[in-house]
Amino acid sequence: MSLPIRPLTGTEPHPPTTPTAGNAPPTRSKVTGALAALACAACCAIPLLITAGVLTGAGAAILEQTLLAVAAALAVLALGMWWLHRRRNARRATVAGSGCGCGGAGCGC
């Protein structure tokens, strides 16, 4: 036999919630990622610059290698900043929300 569900009145206590770690990348990581995308787009525009006569073949080769290295470094930097941000937020959420650890009353949960 099933029992009827009683309606919520709004005065029931809410269960304690633990803060969750944010997964969104920080602004500095977004900016670095955008700069990496811009460097990649500039690398893709090199053939147009050669056709327009702005670059020579040797200049284009040097610029291409430089832009590829800069784009890769910026992408790695953006991912590293995002990872560090998530790690810090997860640690803060764990410390703030768990109530576990060594305190005045002893160790344990």
Secondary structure, 3 states (H helix, E strand, C coil): CCCCCCCCCCCCCCCCCCCCCCCCCCHHHHHHHHHHHHHHHHHHCHHHHHHCCCCCHHHHHHHHHHHHHHHHHHHHHHHHHHHHHHHHHHHHHHHHHHCCCCECCECCC
